[in-house]
């Protein structure tokens, strides 16, 4: 490692060698380029490509529609300069549009903005341990404050809870992406719910017309 530029700089400036451990364990890893974006970003990119659908039950039979990538701007806002452009909306702006009209980007941004989203299973809504199958699992786009403990003394406890819930969400989304399933969106509640359906259940998926 005598030819290392950092080592040469240390010898020229202070006349001493830089600890080899620092070179190998600290400096070299910083020089390695990150090969891939974050896992969450990769998930979100895939989920915006026709995987997220919504179901309409009327008129019968029920029909499945792909959720548009971008939330359509309401016509009565078309001339409002106060409305943020596409891609620059925050949670406050999303709240001004009914969540059943959200596009995939706003849905996923809302999900990623939660620290500790509510999750459960349709058959047993209060059991949140990770299952053998996510087929009956769902995620509500609302904070789950039931188990969070307030106060500085509980910061580590809360961090572990949040990390575990984040892992649940990522595993739930991965299960959709590595299998032939669809992520379904129901915005008929104040918070909105994400769940999944098997490939044999969603049939033909139609594009929404706006």
N, C-alpha and C positions, 0 to 999 in steps of 0.2 A: 504493500500500500504506500510505498515511498513516493510514488508518482501522483498520489491523490492531490488535487489542487488545493483542497482545504488544508491538508497537511503542510504543503509548501507555504501556504499563507501564514500558518501558525509559526513555522520555523523562521520565516522572514520577519514577522512582526514581533514575536515574543521570544524567539529562540528555543521554543519547546515543542515537543510533539503533542498533538491532540490525542487524547485517550482513544485507543482503537475501538473500544466498546461504543463510544459515542458515535463514531463514524459508521459502524455497522448496524447499530440498533436504532439510531435516531436519524442521522443524515440520509443514509441510503434509502430507507423507506419513504422519506419525504420526496425523493427524486423519482420514485416510481409513479408513473401516470395511473390514474384510476381508469380501469378498463371499461367499467359499466356505470351507468347512472344508478341511483338508489333503487332498491327493490320496489319501493312504493311507487316511484315514478314509472318504472317499467310496467307495473301492474296497471296503473292508470292509463297509460298509452294503449295497452291491449284492450282495456275495458271500454274505451271510446270507439272501438272499431266494430260496432254492430252486435256486441255481446249483451249489452244492457237493453232490456225490453220492458214494456208495460202492457198490462192486460186490460181490455175493455170487455165487460160482461154483458153489456147491452148495446145493440140488439143481440139476441142469441143467434147462433152459438158464439161463445166468447172468441175474441180475436186478439192477436198479439201484434203489437207495433214496436218497431225499433225506436228507442229514445233518441232524439236528435242530439248531435254533438254540442251545439250551442243553444242556449235558452233563447227562444224567439223574443224579440223586443215587442211589447204590446204596442198596438197601433197608436194609442193615445199618448204614448211616450216618444213617438217618432220625432217630434219637434222640440223635445225637452233637452236643453243643454246640460241640465243637472244630472241626467242619467249617464252613468259611466259606460264607455264603449265595451264591446265584447272583449272578454279576456281580462278586464280590469275591475270586475265587480267583487265586492267583499260580502261578508255575511249580512250586513245591514241592507245592502241593495237586493240580495236574494230574498230577503224577508218581505220585500214589497211585491213579489211575484208569487202566486200560488205554487206550492211545491210540485203539484202534479204537472205543471208546465215547465219545470226545470229541464235543461239539457244535461247530458252526461257530465260535462265539465263542472257545472255548478253542483250536481249531486255529489261527485267525487271530492270536490273542494270542501263541501260541507262535511263530508265524512272525515277527511283528513284534518279538518279544523277542530275536531272533537278530541279532547284528552282521554276520555274514558267513556266510549259510546255504550249504550244499552245493547245487550245481546241476550239471546235465549233460544229456546226450541219450541216449536209450535205445540208439541204434545206436553211439554213440561217447561213453561216459560221462566221458572225461577231457578232452573238448574243451568249453570253456565260452565261446568267443566267441559273440556274439549272432548268431543265424541269420537266414535269410530267413523261416523259419517256425518257430513254437514247438510244432508238433504233436508232436514227439518229445522236447520238453524236460520236465524234471522238477525239483522242488525237494525236497530232503530237509530235514526239520526238525531239523538238527544243524549245529553250527558247523563251518566248513571252515578248519581251522588250518594247512593244508599250506603256504599262501603267505604267511601272516602272519609278519612279522619282529618279534622281541621286542627291546625296548630303546627308549630315548627317541629315539635318532637315526633310528629308522624310523617315527616317528609320522606324518609326512607321507605316506610311502609307503603305510602301512596305511590312512590316511584315504582316499587315492585308490582303493585296492582296495575298501574298504567302500562308497564312493560308487558305484563301477562296478557292484558286485554288487547294491546297492539298486536301481539303475536297471534292471538285468536283471530283478529280481523284479517291479518295477512294470510294465515292458513286457510281461512274461509275463502278469500279471493283466489288464492292459489288453487284450491280445490276446483273452482269453476274454470280456471284457465287451463288446467292440465287434463280436464275431462270434457266430454262433450255436453256441457250444460250451459244454461243461460242465467244471467243475473237479472232478477226481476225487480221492478221499482213500483211501489205503491205510494203515491203521494196524497192519498185520500185522508190521511191523518194529519194532525198538526205538525208532526215531526218527519213522517215518511219512513218507509220500511224497505230494506233490501233483503231479498231471499233468493232462492234458486229453484229452477225446475229442470227436470231431466230432458234430454234432447227429444225423447219420444212424446213429450207433453206439449211443447210449444208449437209444433207443426210449422205452418207457413207464417213467416213474420213479414208484415207489411210496413212500408215506410209511411211515416206521418207526413201529412200534407199541411203546409203552413203558408 
